[in-house]
């Protein structure tokens, strides 16, 4: 009797073990996402509160293994928790239950790998040996860096579980959207099992041609499955912020391949576009089925899930060629650096008995650009120009970029597609104001004062929280009053190390207010043996008349270095000569030569307040004892070739230019 009871006990234990093993095999696909909630700041350590969601796709037929909660979820910081299921959705046609498990956690700064391991995968996965015995492992990496700011994981808007046909191309796109506007990239990886290790024997579902995942768009193409069954693949969705990797989500996807004679439909190409915040973007999307099957069109991606989302409305139904209209009334809170990507899915409905639907995707990107600041004015005041503009139409703006160039850019700057100050316009960043209402800026050339005779032109762009820029404002220009002398010449007349000479000239102040600045007047001329004034600056002449505007500087070394010049102007204030200001500093052109085999490379440099638009190169002709003009260039170099080795050649360069406005 004891032996009989013992045998029955063993038999019952074995039966129970088999029962648990069979009905615990249900996991088909999944991924983990996270959402930033806010900062929690106790007296000692700043921590960040995050909500983590585990998305699983399980076999509906295995309800005995259904999980009302997922236990032993690791937060990545050494702690673990149980995640209750907050919702699920059943699809009997696809033998599918979609589950959402949610919990929250306080994190310190650092890199945390959130992961969960659940037994087991469903039975019969072709490219995972003995999948029924392989645990299902999901992970995602959360990076908390207070310098870079909070982070939200990419959102997978297109579920990672699809069907395809043997011998037909299979298409998929996760239509991922990053709420923070981070850039996304895609990368295939191995499915993982026990301990988060790559599953032994796992292979990509190779076929007649290839299995690929586009790193930029996320387009997955399997061309073409050659065996029916279920396959699993995994891929990373990586976040990039300011060119640096941030975190990533690992998606474990299941593809079911069936016998069918269906061909996938296709979506007609849609061009990328851009829209000004506050305006609408509208276009039609058309899907076509080559087999004449009825089609439906759906849209996935960021524009479909943001606040104030886009709409996708059917215009034609019940046909093999269908069209739907995409409409998005963009708002200021949609503005961001990265474009929004929307994926359009065409899915056919073949008649029985071949009832396997196939899909294809067509994507487009939409950039939402901030509107340009309006009513920019520029007013010359002394040696500076004061700018003012209206606050942006978008209250989300955190500041403004001020950009400047000399002279007006001759064409309108396209908006909205060319936002900011495009480099081709010649505008460069001058300064920045912080705050939505901070709409005044004074340009004093960083304290050095602006130059008389130059037309200074400006444009303003509004800056949003993620550093994206609006379209540029209309250009506005201003010129300082010519109430100081303006340097016009610094020309080397004689090149010599001890007896060199330079011709210096300037124009007199035509806009001088002689009531505020009464005579008598005086010019004082200074020179310095370099491109910029240094400790070697010396006053070399005094001029008691405003019309006395030329001077020849002699007895100087013009062979080994350049010379710079500055003219100061004085007026009489209560009987005392008082400095009113200075003309902008200008230098001579300094030429250097570099000989090589049968050629000489000429380079030159100058620093002047006007704009030189071309340079004439002259070479001495021993036969005539004159300098011949041999070339004209807009560059600062010239290669003179076809020369004779061992021969001495002499050159000079003449610059020609003007002030942008005088």
C-alpha positions as a printed NumPy array, in Angstrom:
array([[  0.   ,   0.   ,   0.   ],
       [  2.793,   2.4  ,   0.773],
       [  4.378,   1.73 ,  -2.59 ],
       [  1.135,   2.354,  -4.432],
       [  0.572,   5.649,  -2.685],
       [  4.122,   6.669,  -3.465],
       [  3.686,   5.937,  -7.168],
       [  0.467,   7.888,  -7.333],
       [  2.155,  10.858,  -5.673],
       [  4.935,  10.863,  -8.207],
       [  2.503,  10.597, -11.091],
       [  0.427,  13.496,  -9.794],
       [  3.501,  15.71 ,  -9.366],
       [  4.644,  15.003, -12.912],
       [  1.188,  15.774, -14.263],
       [  1.069,  19.108, -12.471],
       [  4.498,  20.093, -13.741],
       [  3.463,  19.358, -17.306],
       [  0.253,  21.32 , -16.849],
       [  2.095,  24.43 , -15.67 ],
       [  4.669,  24.208, -18.468],
       [  2.103,  23.85 , -21.256],
       [ -0.064,  26.754, -20.221],
       [  2.762,  29.131, -19.363],
       [  3.827,  29.442, -23.004],
       [  1.984,  32.475, -24.294],
       [  4.242,  35.521, -24.888],
       [  4.315,  36.621, -28.511],
       [  5.684,  40.2  , -28.564],
       [  6.245,  43.248, -26.379],
       [  8.282,  46.251, -25.259],
       [  8.706,  48.62 , -22.277],
       [  8.096,  52.382, -22.427],
       [  8.44 ,  55.141, -19.842],
       [  7.048,  58.615, -19.232],
       [  8.504,  61.463, -17.167],
       [  6.078,  62.754, -14.537],
       [  8.087,  65.294, -12.54 ],
       [ 10.778,  66.099,  -9.986],
       [ 10.546,  64.913,  -6.417],
       [ 12.852,  66.933,  -4.179],
       [ 13.255,  65.716,  -0.606],
       [ 15.712,  67.54 ,   1.7  ],
       [ 18.663,  65.396,   0.626],
       [ 18.478,  64.131,  -2.986],
       [ 16.676,  65.288,  -6.112],
       [ 14.819,  62.362,  -7.666],
       [ 12.683,  62.037, -10.78 ],
       [  9.325,  60.298, -10.87 ],
       [  8.735,  58.104, -13.927],
       [  5.79 ,  56.018, -15.06 ],
       [  6.811,  52.739, -16.7  ],
       [  4.475,  50.73 , -18.96 ],
       [  5.079,  47.138, -20.062],
       [  3.29 ,  46.257, -23.312],
       [  2.835,  42.541, -23.969],
       [  1.068,  40.673, -26.762],
       [  0.048,  37.16 , -25.73 ],
       [ -1.846,  34.181, -27.14 ],
       [ -5.538,  34.447, -26.347],
       [ -5.804,  30.646, -26.463],
       [ -3.465,  30.395, -23.459],
       [ -5.717,  32.102, -20.943],
       [ -4.554,  29.653, -18.272],
       [ -1.232,  31.53 , -18.368],
       [ -2.837,  34.977, -18.343],
       [ -0.994,  37.46 , -16.127],
       [ -3.15 ,  39.864, -14.058],
       [  0.2  ,  41.261, -12.934],
       [  3.861,  40.952, -13.839],
       [  5.995,  40.216, -10.816],
       [  9.71 ,  40.749, -10.345],
       [ 10.06 ,  43.712, -12.705],
       [ 13.513,  45.232, -12.208],
       [ 13.715,  49.026, -12.143],
       [ 17.389,  48.984, -13.085],
       [ 18.635,  50.514,  -9.829],
       [ 18.689,  47.317,  -7.801],
       [ 15.02 ,  47.459,  -6.801],
       [ 12.11 ,  45.45 ,  -8.178],
       [  8.322,  45.609,  -8.061],
       [  5.093,  44.007,  -9.21 ],
       [  3.245,  45.686, -12.081],
       [ -0.558,  45.404, -12.053],
       [ -2.349,  45.102, -15.369],
       [ -4.411,  48.237, -16.015],
       [ -6.08 ,  47.17 , -19.268],
       [ -6.23 ,  44.521, -21.964],
       [ -7.813,  44.093, -25.38 ],
       [ -8.713,  40.795, -27.092],
       [ -8.658,  40.017, -30.812],
       [ -9.924,  36.446, -31.354],
       [ -9.253,  36.546, -35.118],
       [ -5.519,  36.938, -34.494],
       [ -5.454,  34.828, -31.269],
       [ -4.187,  37.95 , -29.537],
       [ -4.498,  39.649, -26.169],
       [ -2.866,  43.081, -25.782],
       [ -1.883,  43.877, -22.16 ],
       [ -0.736,  47.038, -20.403],
       [  1.048,  46.86 , -17.017],
       [  1.886,  50.149, -15.266],
       [  3.801,  51.29 , -12.189],
       [  5.769,  54.361, -11.056],
       [  9.224,  54.728,  -9.535],
       [ 11.554,  57.421,  -8.156],
       [ 14.96 ,  57.502,  -9.874],
       [ 18.261,  59.15 ,  -9.074],
       [ 20.532,  60.389, -11.84 ],
       [ 22.136,  57.586, -13.849],
       [ 21.589,  54.915, -16.505],
       [ 18.98 ,  52.298, -15.608],
       [ 18.04 ,  49.17 , -17.558],
       [ 14.407,  48.369, -16.805],
       [ 13.742,  44.693, -17.526],
       [ 11.38 ,  41.807, -16.929],
       [ 11.653,  38.09 , -17.586],
       [  8.454,  36.044, -17.92 ],
       [  8.09 ,  32.336, -18.779],
       [  7.649,  31.603, -21.564],
       [  7.462,  32.307, -25.29 ],
       [  4.76 ,  30.663, -27.335],
       [  5.416,  27.272, -28.823],
       [  6.579,  26.775, -32.393],
       [  8.534,  29.958, -33.191],
       [ 10.519,  28.918, -36.264],
       [ 13.717,  30.897, -35.659],
       [ 13.913,  30.273, -31.876],
       [ 14.843,  26.668, -31.093],
       [ 12.421,  25.054, -28.631],
       [ 10.726,  28.422, -28.045],
       [  8.225,  26.847, -25.648],
       [ 11.068,  26.486, -23.119],
       [ 12.571,  29.959, -23.657],
       [ 11.711,  32.817, -21.254],
       [ 10.383,  36.055, -22.677],
       [ 12.74 ,  38.937, -21.826],
       [ 12.063,  42.652, -22.353],
       [ 14.294,  45.618, -21.495],
       [ 14.624,  49.338, -22.069],
       [ 17.296,  51.828, -21.024],
       [ 16.331,  55.014, -19.165],
       [ 19.023,  57.703, -18.933],
       [ 18.515,  60.375, -16.272],
       [ 20.839,  63.328, -16.827],
       [ 19.787,  66.587, -15.207],
       [ 22.068,  68.545, -17.545],
       [ 20.33 ,  67.157, -20.652],
       [ 16.857,  67.343, -19.118],
       [ 14.057,  64.805, -18.54 ],
       [ 13.342,  62.088, -21.041],
       [ 10.33 ,  60.24 , -22.391],
       [ 10.781,  57.017, -24.316],
       [  9.721,  56.688, -27.952],
       [  6.096,  55.674, -28.409],
       [  5.443,  52.735, -30.739],
       [  2.181,  53.718, -32.409],
       [  1.991,  50.648, -34.694],
       [  1.771,  47.351, -32.725],
       [  4.719,  44.974, -33.34 ],
       [  2.676,  41.934, -34.378],
       [  1.687,  41.336, -38.006],
       [  0.848,  38.678, -40.585],
       [  2.35 ,  38.039, -43.987],
       [  2.195,  35.612, -46.909],
       [  4.732,  33.031, -47.983],
       [  6.59 ,  34.17 , -51.083],
       [  5.363,  37.763, -50.781],
       [  7.274,  40.795, -49.461],
       [  6.505,  41.633, -45.833],
       [  6.453,  45.271, -44.699],
       [  6.29 ,  46.914, -41.284],
       [  7.079,  50.232, -39.641],
       [  6.732,  50.928, -35.892],
       [  5.704,  54.546, -36.615],
       [  7.648,  55.554, -33.499],
       [  7.207,  59.034, -32.063],
       [  9.452,  60.74 , -29.525],
       [  7.517,  63.211, -27.327],
       [ 10.713,  65.18 , -26.564],
       [ 11.6  ,  65.714, -30.198],
       [ 14.737,  63.567, -29.94 ],
       [ 16.067,  61.977, -33.114],
       [ 15.389,  58.27 , -33.508],
       [ 17.352,  55.492, -35.163],
       [ 16.606,  51.797, -35.619],
       [ 18.821,  48.727, -35.273],
       [ 18.182,  44.99 , -35.422],
       [ 19.255,  42.983, -32.382],
       [ 18.892,  39.435, -31.062],
       [ 15.801,  38.237, -29.243],
       [ 16.703,  37.556, -25.627],
       [ 15.795,  34.915, -23.121],
       [ 17.023,  33.728, -19.727],
       [ 19.022,  36.37 , -17.883],
       [ 18.669,  38.811, -20.752],
       [ 21.172,  36.866, -22.857],
       [ 20.777,  36.362, -26.626],
       [ 18.788,  33.201, -27.227],
       [ 21.083,  30.323, -28.287],
       [ 20.386,  29.396, -31.89 ],
       [ 18.346,  32.533, -32.629],
       [ 18.63 ,  33.664, -36.253],
       [ 17.053,  36.369, -38.325],
       [ 14.224,  35.038, -40.512],
       [ 16.296,  35.003, -43.69 ],
       [ 14.588,  34.342, -46.979],
       [ 15.143,  34.298, -50.716],
       [ 16.647,  37.777, -50.631],
       [ 16.987,  39.67 , -47.336],
       [ 15.59 ,  40.903, -44.051],
       [ 16.387,  44.583, -43.44 ],
       [ 15.532,  47.437, -41.109],
       [ 16.163,  50.994, -42.327],
       [ 18.178,  52.775, -39.624],
       [ 16.627,  56.171, -40.373],
       [ 12.999,  55.511, -41.319],
       [ 12.321,  52.283, -39.393],
       [ 11.028,  50.535, -42.532],
       [ 11.256,  46.76 , -42.083],
       [ 11.288,  44.672, -45.268],
       [ 11.394,  40.877, -45.477],
       [ 11.842,  39.892, -49.1  ],
       [ 10.361,  37.282, -49.096],
       [  9.331,  34.651, -46.5  ],
       [  9.86 ,  31.125, -47.797],
       [  8.302,  29.117, -44.939],
       [  5.043,  29.4  , -43.06 ],
       [  5.003,  29.758, -39.292],
       [  5.668,  32.252, -36.534],
       [  8.937,  34.21 , -36.36 ],
       [ 10.282,  36.651, -33.785],
       [ 12.669,  39.513, -34.372],
       [ 13.906,  42.284, -32.093],
       [ 15.039,  45.821, -32.785],
       [ 16.232,  48.853, -30.861],
       [ 14.667,  52.299, -31.142],
       [ 17.489,  54.609, -30.067],
       [ 17.128,  58.21 , -28.931],
       [ 19.664,  60.888, -29.892],
       [ 19.797,  64.327, -28.277],
       [ 22.145,  67.003, -29.603],
       [ 23.992,  64.307, -31.51 ],
       [ 24.55 ,  62.132, -28.427],
       [ 22.836,  58.798, -27.637],
       [ 20.375,  59.   , -24.788],
       [ 18.311,  55.839, -24.18 ],
       [ 16.604,  53.125, -26.151],
       [ 13.616,  50.814, -26.263],
       [ 13.925,  47.166, -27.299],
       [ 10.942,  45.855, -29.253],
       [ 10.392,  42.086, -29.518],
       [  8.137,  41.531, -32.547],
       [  6.289,  38.49 , -33.881],
       [  5.544,  37.898, -37.562],
       [  3.151,  35.135, -38.643],
       [  3.63 ,  33.848, -42.206],
       [  0.745,  31.926, -43.81 ],
       [  0.041,  30.181, -47.1  ],
       [ -1.863,  32.545, -49.4  ],
       [ -1.888,  33.88 , -52.945],
       [ -2.369,  37.5  , -51.989],
       [ -0.07 ,  40.351, -53.062],
       [  0.553,  43.351, -50.803],
       [ -1.003,  46.702, -51.712],
       [  1.044,  49.879, -51.933],
       [  0.757,  53.507, -50.854],
       [  1.536,  56.204, -53.382],
       [  4.549,  58.349, -52.504],
       [  3.889,  61.433, -50.393],
       [  6.387,  64.314, -50.392],
       [  7.794,  65.665, -47.136],
       [  6.445,  69.068, -46.181],
       [  6.563,  71.844, -43.606],
       [  3.943,  74.106, -42.082],
       [  3.901,  77.349, -40.129],
       [  2.433,  76.914, -36.645],
       [ -1.134,  78.175, -36.775],
       [ -1.601,  77.05 , -40.381],
       [ -3.042,  73.766, -41.622],
       [ -1.421,  71.059, -43.676],
       [ -3.759,  68.977, -45.835],
       [ -3.066,  66.308, -48.435],
       [ -4.662,  63.158, -49.826],
       [ -3.22 ,  59.66 , -49.474],
       [ -4.029,  56.938, -51.99 ],
       [ -3.623,  53.169, -51.6  ],
       [ -3.869,  50.696, -54.493],
       [ -4.237,  46.91 , -54.408],
       [ -2.789,  45.027, -57.426],
       [ -5.184,  42.083, -56.914],
       [ -8.316,  44.233, -56.981],
       [ -9.074,  43.563, -53.296],
       [-10.824,  46.139, -51.164],
       [ -8.52 ,  48.389, -49.168],
       [ -8.551,  50.376, -45.956],
       [ -6.133,  53.154, -45.054],
       [ -4.918,  53.985, -41.535],
       [ -2.489,  56.559, -40.185],
       [  0.073,  56.115, -37.378],
       [  2.715,  58.366, -35.864],
       [  3.212,  61.504, -33.836],
       [  0.631,  63.754, -35.52 ],
       [ -2.081,  61.225, -34.683],
       [ -1.408,  61.107, -30.901],
       [ -0.276,  64.613, -29.908],
       [ -2.55 ,  67.136, -28.266],
       [ -4.68 ,  68.676, -31.034],
       [ -3.987,  65.704, -33.331],
       [ -4.419,  65.351, -37.053],
       [ -7.423,  63.699, -38.644],
       [ -7.443,  61.035, -41.361],
       [-10.785,  60.908, -43.147],
       [-11.834,  58.39 , -45.794],
       [-12.89 ,  59.92 , -49.089],
       [-13.488,  56.603, -50.886],
       [-14.186,  53.134, -49.443],
       [-14.997,  49.602, -50.628],
       [-12.641,  49.652, -53.584],
       [ -9.179,  48.513, -54.65 ],
       [ -8.123,  52.15 , -54.945],
       [ -8.992,  54.238, -51.911],
       [ -8.13 ,  57.762, -50.839],
       [ -8.149,  59.386, -47.409],
       [ -7.468,  62.996, -46.461],
       [ -4.888,  63.951, -43.855],
       [ -5.579,  67.276, -42.138],
       [ -3.597,  68.814, -39.292],
       [ -4.36 ,  72.22 , -37.819],
       [ -0.934,  72.889, -36.339],
       [ -0.491,  74.843, -33.113],
       [  2.399,  76.603, -31.435],
       [  2.894,  73.724, -28.991],
       [  3.628,  71.458, -31.971],
       [  6.769,  73.429, -32.893],
       [  9.979,  71.409, -32.457],
       [ 13.366,  70.8  , -34.105],
       [ 12.651,  67.287, -35.335],
       [ 10.03 ,  66.61 , -37.997],
       [  6.906,  64.632, -37.2  ],
       [  6.756,  61.331, -39.069],
       [  3.397,  59.866, -40.048],
       [  3.042,  56.39 , -41.523],
       [  0.093,  55.428, -43.711],
       [ -0.894,  51.764, -43.792],
       [ -2.799,  50.209, -46.674],
       [ -4.414,  46.875, -45.732],
       [ -6.297,  44.69 , -48.175],
       [ -9.262,  42.371, -47.565],
       [ -8.988,  39.365, -49.88 ],
       [-12.084,  37.206, -50.315],
       [-12.412,  33.743, -48.778],
       [-10.855,  31.209, -48.752],
       [ -7.655,  33.267, -49.077],
       [ -8.419,  35.572, -46.161],
       [ -4.923,  36.68 , -45.107],
       [ -4.714,  40.462, -45.237],
       [ -1.443,  42.065, -46.295],
       [ -0.218,  45.573, -45.591],
       [  2.248,  48.109, -46.88 ],
       [  3.376,  51.477, -45.548],
       [  4.138,  54.877, -46.937],
       [  5.58 ,  57.606, -44.758],
       [  6.133,  61.332, -44.831],
       [  7.629,  63.889, -42.471],
       [  6.121,  67.209, -41.456],
       [  8.131,  70.022, -39.891],
       [  6.182,  72.493, -37.783],
       [  7.968,  75.857, -37.763],
       [  7.307,  78.849, -35.514],
       [  5.984,  82.047, -37.119],
       [  8.478,  84.895, -37.644],
       [  8.698,  87.832, -35.216],
       [  7.071,  90.949, -36.596],
       [  7.679,  94.711, -36.76 ],
       [ 11.45 ,  94.739, -36.296],
       [ 12.872,  98.275, -36.156],
       [ 16.514,  99.44 , -36.112],
       [ 17.464, 102.914, -34.863],
       [ 21.017, 104.338, -34.913],
       [ 21.998, 105.945, -31.608],
       [ 25.601, 107.17 , -31.353],
       [ 27.928, 104.279, -32.191],
       [ 25.231, 101.648, -31.644],
       [ 21.945, 100.508, -33.188],
       [ 18.904,  99.79 , -31.044],
       [ 16.536,  97.004, -32.13 ],
       [ 12.929,  96.372, -31.116],
       [ 10.309,  93.859, -32.263],
       [  6.923,  92.506, -31.206],
       [  6.692,  89.413, -28.981],
       [  6.151,  86.175, -30.887],
       [  2.659,  84.962, -31.66 ],
       [  3.66 ,  81.777, -29.745],
       [  3.775,  82.131, -25.965],
       [  5.985,  78.998, -25.78 ],
       [  8.962,  81.051, -27.006],
       [ 11.848,  81.246, -24.503],
       [ 13.964,  83.892, -26.226],
       [ 15.166,  85.39 , -29.491],
       [ 18.245,  85.146, -31.718],
       [ 19.555,  88.388, -33.196],
       [ 21.423,  87.978, -36.499],
       [ 23.391,  90.581, -38.467],
       [ 25.094,  91.088, -41.804],
       [ 26.592,  94.056, -43.627],
       [ 24.34 ,  95.087, -46.48 ],
       [ 20.886,  93.812, -47.345],
       [ 20.404,  90.211, -48.455],
       [ 18.816,  90.663, -51.85 ],
       [ 16.055,  88.03 , -51.803],
       [ 13.187,  87.007, -49.521],
       [ 14.045,  84.112, -47.197],
       [ 11.654,  81.198, -47.826],
       [  9.307,  80.399, -44.951],
       [  8.446,  78.003, -43.41 ],
       [ 10.869,  75.479, -44.882],
       [ 14.02 ,  77.598, -44.382],
       [ 13.682,  78.5  , -40.722],
       [ 16.286,  80.314, -38.662],
       [ 18.899,  82.42 , -40.449],
       [ 20.078,  80.187, -43.343],
       [ 23.843,  80.282, -43.869],
       [ 23.433,  81.183, -47.541],
       [ 22.055,  84.586, -46.53 ],
       [ 25.317,  85.662, -44.923],
       [ 23.609,  86.413, -41.612],
       [ 25.483,  85.328, -38.483],
       [ 24.347,  85.103, -34.886],
       [ 25.042,  88.351, -33.045],
       [ 23.304,  87.84 , -29.708],
       [ 20.424,  86.34 , -27.759],
       [ 17.718,  87.649, -25.468],
       [ 16.065,  85.433, -22.862],
       [ 12.35 ,  85.452, -22.202],
       [  9.193,  85.746, -24.26 ],
       [  8.808,  89.5  , -23.623],
       [ 12.477,  90.479, -23.931],
       [ 12.211,  92.154, -27.335],
       [ 14.895,  94.853, -27.184],
       [ 18.561,  94.583, -28.12 ],
       [ 21.387,  97.108, -28.518],
       [ 24.113,  96.316, -31.017],
       [ 27.302,  98.125, -29.987],
       [ 29.603,  95.575, -31.626],
       [ 30.223,  93.894, -28.271],
       [ 31.34 ,  97.159, -26.727],
       [ 33.717,  98.197, -29.541],
       [ 31.167, 100.418, -31.292],
       [ 29.845, 100.069, -34.822],
       [ 31.54 , 101.563, -37.862],
       [ 30.313, 104.625, -39.683],
       [ 29.618, 104.045, -43.365],
       [ 28.395, 100.464, -42.989],
       [ 24.795,  99.457, -43.6  ],
       [ 23.985,  97.011, -40.79 ],
       [ 21.069,  94.699, -41.49 ],
       [ 19.272,  92.516, -38.955],
       [ 16.741,  89.742, -38.623],
       [ 15.243,  88.082, -35.557],
       [ 14.218,  84.466, -34.946],
       [ 12.143,  83.182, -32.027],
       [ 13.633,  80.284, -30.035],
       [ 11.509,  77.476, -28.566],
       [ 12.256,  75.269, -25.523],
       [ 13.999,  72.56 , -27.579],
       [ 16.187,  75.219, -29.317],
       [ 14.2  ,  75.118, -32.542],
       [ 14.006,  78.452, -34.356],
       [ 11.123,  80.182, -36.033],
       [ 11.195,  81.609, -39.505],
       [ 13.249,  84.776, -39.757],
       [ 11.638,  88.166, -39.379],
       [ 11.719,  90.554, -42.34 ],
       [ 15.12 ,  92.253, -42.66 ],
       [ 15.666,  95.739, -41.255],
       [ 18.754,  97.914, -41.837],
       [ 20.279, 101.05 , -40.317],
       [ 23.441, 103.135, -40.734],
       [ 25.219, 105.26 , -38.15 ],
       [ 25.277, 109.002, -38.699],
       [ 28.516, 110.085, -40.306],
       [ 29.514, 112.391, -37.467],
       [ 33.068, 111.011, -37.231],
       [ 35.817, 110.59 , -39.825],
       [ 35.749, 107.407, -41.952],
       [ 39.005, 105.726, -42.974],
       [ 39.192, 105.116, -46.751],
       [ 42.833, 104.281, -47.579],
       [ 45.829, 102.497, -46.075],
       [ 47.962, 101.91 , -49.179],
       [ 51.619, 100.85 , -49.222],
       [ 53.458, 103.223, -51.56 ],
       [ 56.995, 101.96 , -50.957],
       [ 58.03 ,  98.507, -49.768],
       [ 61.22 ,  98.669, -47.738],
       [ 62.444,  97.555, -44.332],
       [ 63.52 , 101.085, -43.294],
       [ 62.27 , 103.624, -45.842],
       [ 58.808, 102.265, -46.555],
       [ 55.797, 104.549, -46.868],
       [ 51.985, 104.272, -46.597],
       [ 49.329, 106.617, -47.977],
       [ 46.52 , 107.154, -45.418],
       [ 43.213, 108.909, -46.176],
       [ 39.835, 109.428, -44.543],
       [ 36.625, 111.306, -45.295],
       [ 35.345, 114.061, -43.018],
       [ 32.136, 113.829, -40.914],
       [ 29.279, 115.094, -43.086],
       [ 26.554, 114.667, -40.401],
       [ 28.359, 116.422, -37.563],
       [ 26.117, 118.477, -35.259],
       [ 28.262, 121.601, -34.89 ],
       [ 26.004, 122.962, -32.121],
       [ 26.451, 119.95 , -29.842],
       [ 30.086, 119.554, -30.921],
       [ 31.435, 123.06 , -31.626],
       [ 34.77 , 123.961, -33.248],
       [ 37.676, 124.28 , -33.32 ],
       [ 38.357, 120.644, -34.303],
       [ 41.368, 118.405, -34.502],
       [ 42.29 , 115.037, -36.001],
       [ 44.968, 112.868, -34.391],
       [ 46.432, 110.036, -36.46 ],
       [ 47.897, 106.881, -34.886],
       [ 49.691, 103.886, -36.349],
       [ 50.649, 100.411, -35.082],
       [ 52.993,  97.806, -36.671],
       [ 50.415,  94.994, -36.836],
       [ 46.864,  94.274, -38.008],
       [ 45.327,  95.488, -34.763],
       [ 46.392,  98.207, -32.38 ],
       [ 48.774,  96.965, -29.691],
       [ 51.145,  98.4  , -27.114],
       [ 53.225,  99.769, -30.016],
       [ 50.53 , 102.319, -30.952],
       [ 52.047, 105.765, -31.652],
       [ 50.49 , 109.123, -32.545],
       [ 52.157, 110.258, -35.76 ],
       [ 50.334, 113.455, -36.823],
       [ 47.863, 116.196, -35.817],
       [ 45.484, 118.054, -38.189],
       [ 43.675, 121.249, -37.166],
       [ 41.177, 121.264, -40.061],
       [ 38.273, 118.879, -40.776],
       [ 39.088, 119.051, -44.485],
       [ 42.697, 117.957, -43.976],
       [ 42.19 , 114.223, -44.599],
       [ 45.37 , 112.702, -46.088],
       [ 48.812, 111.782, -44.802],
       [ 51.885, 109.881, -46.021],
       [ 53.525, 107.811, -43.303],
       [ 57.246, 107.498, -44.176],
       [ 60.396, 105.913, -42.819],
       [ 58.696, 102.703, -41.682],
       [ 59.198,  98.95 , -42.245],
       [ 56.596,  97.888, -44.801],
       [ 58.485,  94.735, -45.841],
       [ 58.233,  92.474, -42.783],
       [ 54.847,  93.393, -41.283],
       [ 51.596,  95.31 , -41.958],
       [ 50.555,  98.685, -40.492],
       [ 47.236,  99.715, -38.961],
       [ 45.827, 103.231, -38.67 ],
       [ 43.28 , 105.045, -36.531],
       [ 41.963, 108.613, -36.754],
       [ 40.628, 110.254, -33.581],
       [ 38.466, 113.367, -33.761],
       [ 38.375, 116.158, -31.148],
       [ 35.978, 119.086, -30.681],
       [ 36.083, 122.025, -28.291],
       [ 34.114, 121.683, -25.071],
       [ 34.209, 124.785, -22.854],
       [ 37.541, 125.768, -24.345],
       [ 39.076, 122.292, -24.004],
       [ 39.774, 119.882, -26.83 ],
       [ 37.621, 116.79 , -26.098],
       [ 37.719, 113.458, -27.863],
       [ 34.461, 112.764, -29.714],
       [ 35.358, 109.355, -31.14 ],
       [ 37.461, 107.419, -33.598],
       [ 37.269, 106.162, -37.14 ],
       [ 37.329, 102.379, -37.425],
       [ 40.83 , 100.898, -37.601],
       [ 42.128,  99.797, -41.008],
       [ 45.319,  98.035, -42.081],
       [ 47.482,  97.755, -45.149],
       [ 47.389,  94.634, -47.317],
       [ 50.287,  92.347, -46.348],
       [ 51.526,  89.958, -49.061],
       [ 53.407,  86.676, -48.509],
       [ 54.925,  84.33 , -51.095],
       [ 55.635,  80.599, -51.039],
       [ 57.781,  79.371, -53.986],
       [ 57.797,  75.77 , -55.244],
       [ 58.655,  74.003, -58.511],
       [ 57.964,  76.489, -61.357],
       [ 55.276,  78.237, -59.338],
       [ 54.73 ,  80.741, -56.536],
       [ 51.712,  80.834, -54.235],
       [ 50.703,  84.331, -53.164],
       [ 48.609,  84.89 , -50.024],
       [ 47.616,  88.155, -48.406],
       [ 45.708,  89.508, -45.456],
       [ 44.146,  92.808, -44.435],
       [ 41.717,  94.048, -41.764],
       [ 39.642,  97.   , -42.908],
       [ 36.214,  98.451, -42.02 ],
       [ 35.033,  98.466, -45.638],
       [ 34.246,  95.515, -47.915],
       [ 36.933,  94.529, -50.432],
       [ 35.236,  92.885, -53.402],
       [ 38.274,  92.004, -55.577],
       [ 42.058,  91.999, -55.757],
       [ 44.314,  92.777, -58.733],
       [ 47.679,  90.957, -58.828],
       [ 50.669,  92.64 , -60.494],
       [ 54.075,  91.11 , -61.399],
       [ 57.224,  93.055, -62.259],
       [ 58.309,  92.828, -65.9  ],
       [ 62.115,  93.275, -66.213],
       [ 61.809,  94.004, -69.919],
       [ 59.697,  97.128, -69.382],
       [ 60.601,  97.887, -65.737],
       [ 56.863,  98.042, -65.09 ],
       [ 54.419,  95.934, -63.088],
       [ 51.99 ,  94.052, -65.336],
       [ 48.497,  93.073, -64.233],
       [ 48.369,  89.256, -64.367],
       [ 45.102,  88.356, -62.622],
       [ 42.043,  89.497, -60.686],
       [ 40.49 ,  87.412, -57.919],
       [ 37.989,  87.624, -55.085],
       [ 40.063,  85.206, -52.959],
       [ 42.965,  85.887, -50.622],
       [ 45.377,  83.723, -52.588],
       [ 46.679,  83.244, -56.125],
       [ 48.902,  80.586, -57.753],
       [ 51.286,  81.968, -60.355],
       [ 52.524,  79.011, -62.396],
       [ 54.695,  78.373, -65.461],
       [ 57.624,  80.244, -63.92 ],
       [ 61.329,  79.605, -64.258],
       [ 63.173,  78.041, -61.352],
       [ 66.019,  80.208, -60.022],
       [ 64.422,  83.464, -61.234],
       [ 63.416,  86.297, -58.896],
       [ 59.833,  87.552, -59.24 ],
       [ 58.316,  90.621, -57.593],
       [ 54.583,  91.225, -56.965],
       [ 52.099,  93.57 , -55.414],
       [ 48.372,  93.21 , -54.742],
       [ 45.853,  96.048, -55.052],
       [ 42.565,  95.72 , -53.177],
       [ 39.364,  97.426, -54.305],
       [ 36.233,  97.808, -52.222],
       [ 33.722, 100.13 , -50.69 ],
       [ 31.513, 100.614, -47.697],
       [ 28.224,  98.737, -47.997],
       [ 26.444, 102.064, -47.563],
       [ 27.799, 105.572, -47.24 ]])
